[in-house]
């Protein structure tokens, strides 16, 4: 019988199998889940009983991350301030500039850049109701609003109320490609 060679094998090692991605139900409950993201120019309509109301003037961006749970673009947003401040404290390192203090500085009809995420918060049950978390609320001047629209989208007129059909939310057309570098 022949001797077995002690030389290392020239065969490539077998690749390790990629770890399987767990189904959404298996994601730890401490994880957050985003369903939709909204970036708008909105108009502050006032606060009553701790709920600030905004009318959406223009959508700058909209993303649907979960086709089954995502909310469609909206005409308005009612934002419970105590919840908004709690979400800010939960999801950021600093609650400085909490949503309620920004709202307190607004006047009726002020135009604002308003962003919100429709999401399930970390630690919430997988089948819990999603909440709206507001990562950005800032008053904008007319020039700032124009610059945001120029930066983010190409606005097109949306059809109005036709034969009792609700008008669509004021969402912009597909965004322009970025400007070529000069």
N, C-alpha and C positions, 0 to 999 in steps of 0.2 A: 504494500500500500504506500501511496505517495504521501509526502508531508504536506500539511496544509500551510499555506503561505500566511505569514503574520503581517503582510502588507495591508494598509488600509484599503478598503473597497473603493473602487473608482466610480461606483454608482452614486448619483446625487442623493442626498438625504431626502426622505419623503417630506413634502411640505406639510406643515401643520394645518389642520382644518381651521378655517376662519370661525371665530366664535359665532354662534347663532344669535341673531337679533331677536330679543324676546318680543312677543306680541304686546300690544299696548296694555292689556290687562295685567301683564306680568311686570310692568315697570313699577319700581317701588313707589308706594303711596306718597313719599316725601317729594317726588318729582312734580314739577309744574307741567301743564300741558296747554299750549297756545292753540286756539281754534281759529281766530282771525285777528288781523292787525289793521288799524285805521289811522290815517294821518289826514287831518282836515284843517280847513279854515272855517271857523264857526263863529257864531254871534252869541254873546252872553245875553240871556233873556231874563235872568234874575234868580234869586234863591228864595225858596219857601220851605219852611219846616226842615231845614238842613239839607235840602236837595237843590243843587244848582242845575239849571236847565240851559242848554245850548242848542241853537238851530244850526244845522250844517249848511254852510254856504257853498263850499267846494271841497271835494275829495282830492287830496294831493296824491295819496297812495292808499291802496287797499290790497290786502293779501288774505286769501282763504287757505288756512293751513290744514283744516279738517273738514272735508266736504260734507260730512254728516252733521256736525255740530256748529259750524261757522255761521255767524249771523251775517246777513247781507248788508250792503251799505245802507246807512240810516239817514233820515231827514233831521233827526234831533237826538239829543242824548240827555238823559236825566242822571246826574251824578250825585249819589248820596255822599256828602262830604266826610262824615265820620268814617265810612267804609273806605273812601279814597285815601284818607290820611293813614288808616291802618294798613292798607295795601302798600302804600309808599314805605312805611316803616318796616314792613315785613320783607320787602324786596330790594331795599337799598341800604347802603351803609349809613346814610344820613337822612333824616326826615326833615332836614333844613329846607325851607321853602315849601312846606307842605301845601297840598292842593287847596285846603281851606283858606290859608293865608293869601294865596294868589287870587282866589275867588273874592276874598274880602276887599282886595284892591281894585276890582273891576267895577265899571259902571255899566248900566243897561246899554245894550247895543255896541259894546266894545267888541272888536274883532280879535280873535285869538287863534293861535296855532294850537290845536287840540289833538293829541294822539291818545289812543287807548288800545289795549289788548283785551280781547275776550278770551278768558283762560280759566283753567282749573288751577287753584293755588296749591303750592306745596303742602302736603299733609292732608289735603281734602280727599274724600272718597272718590274713586274713579267715576262713579255715576252721579256725583254731586252737581248742582247747578253751577254753570260757569259764572264768573264775575267779570266786571270790567275794571281793569287796572289802568290808571292814567299816568304814564311816565312823563308826559310833557303837556304843560298848559302855560302859555305865555301870550301876553297881549302883543299884537302886531300893529305897526303903522301901515298906512296905505302903501308906502314904498316897500316895506318888508313883505307885505302880502303879495305884491306884484312880483317881487324877486323870488318868493317861494313858488309861486305858480310858474314862473319862467324856469326855475330850477327843476321842478318836479313833474310838470305835466303840460300837455297841450289841451287847453280847455275847449270843449265843444258844447254847443247848446243842447240841452236835454229836452225832449218833448214834454209838453205840459199834460194836463189832465185831458184825456181823450175818451169820450163815451163812457164815463164813469170808471175808467181804468186808472188806478193810482199812478201818479207820475213817478218816474224812477228817481232815486237819490241823485244829487248833483255830483256825479262821479266824472272824472276827466277821461279823456280819450286815452288810448294806449300812450304811454309816456314816450317822449321824444328820445332818440338816442343821445348819448352824451355828446357834447360839443367836442370837435376835434381839437387836440392841443395846438396852440399857436406857435 
